[in-house]
Amino acid sequence: MEGLNYRDLVEKVINQHAGEQSEEDKETTEIVFDRDRDRYLLLNVGWHDEERMYGCPIHIDIKEGKIWIQRDFTEEGLANQLIELGVPKTDIVLGFRAPYVRQFTGFAIA
C-alpha cells in the first residue's frame, strides 16, 4: 500500500509494547532498531534476584517489502496490530510458522 512506511509502523508497534511494561520491567527492556538491515527487536535483559533474564518477545524483519514477524509473544498479535495500521495481509509473513503452513494462515507465504 502506497504511503505506508513499514519501518515507522514496526517501530511504532514495538515502542507501544515497550511503553506498556511496568516501571520495574522497563529497567530490563531494550529496544533494538537496525534500519540498515531492517531488523527490529524488543528484548528483556537483566537479573531477577539471582536469576538471569533474557528473552526476545518481539522480532520483526522487513524483507523485500514485506514485514516478517519472526517472533510474537504478544497477547493481541503483531499481525493484527499491523493490519489495524493499514498493512495488507499480503505484506505480512508469519515467519515463525513453517513454510508449508503459511499457505493456510491468510497471510503472505514469503
N, C-alpha and C positions, 0 to 999 in steps of 0.2 A: 504494500500500500504506500503510495507516494506521500511524502510529508512526514512520515514517522521516522524518527531517529532511534533505531533499536538500541544503540549504546546508551542513550539517555533514558530510555524506558527501563532497560535492565538495571541501570544504576538506581533509578527511582525505586524500583521494587525492592532491591537489596537494602537500600537506605531505609525504606519503610520498615522492613523486618528488623534491621539493626536498632531502629528507634523504638521498637516495641519491647525490647529487652528490659528487664528490671534494672534498677540502678546498680544492684550488686553484679548482675551479669554483664552490664555494659563495660566493666573493667576488663573482662576477658574476651570481649567481642572485637574481632578485627575484620575490616573490610578491605578487600584486595580488588582493585580495578586495573587491569592491564589493557589499555586501549590499543597498544601496538599489536598485541597478539589476540585481542578480543576475548580475554578470559576474565570472569567476574566471580568472586567468591565471598562468602560470609563464613568466617571461621570463629571457633571458640577455642581459645588457647589460654591456659593458666593452671592454677592449682586450687583445689578444694581440700583444705586441711593438708593431709599428706598424700593426697591422690592427684596425679597429673590428669589434666583435662585437655583433650584435643579432639575437635570434631569439625566437620565441614557440612553444615546443614543445607547450604545452597552453593551450587556450582553451575554456572551458565557460560557457554561459549557462543560466539557468533561466527558461523562458518558459511561462506558462500551466500550471504544474505539471509540466512535462516538462524533462528535462535534455537540453540541446542541446550536443553535442560539436562544436565549430566547428573545432578543430584538435587532432590527436592524433599526435604524433611519439614515442610510447612503444612499447616492444617488445611488451608484453603486451596492450595495448589498453585504453583507459579504459573502454569499454563492458563488457568482460569483468570488470574490477575492480568496476564498479558493480553488475553482476549478482551477483557474489560477496558483495557487501554487502547484497543483498536487493532491489535496484531491479528491478522487472519490465521486460522488453524493451519493453513498450508505453509506458513512460515515458522511453525513451531515443531521441533523434533523432540520427542521424548527419548533422549539419548540413554536414559537409564533402563529403557526397555530393549529387549533383544531385537535385532533387526527383523527377524521373521514375525514378531508380534506387532510391530509398529503398523503394519497394514490394517490392523483391526482397531486401532486407537482413535481414528478420526482426525489424527494429526498427520503432519508430513512424515514420510518414510525416511528420507535423508535429504 
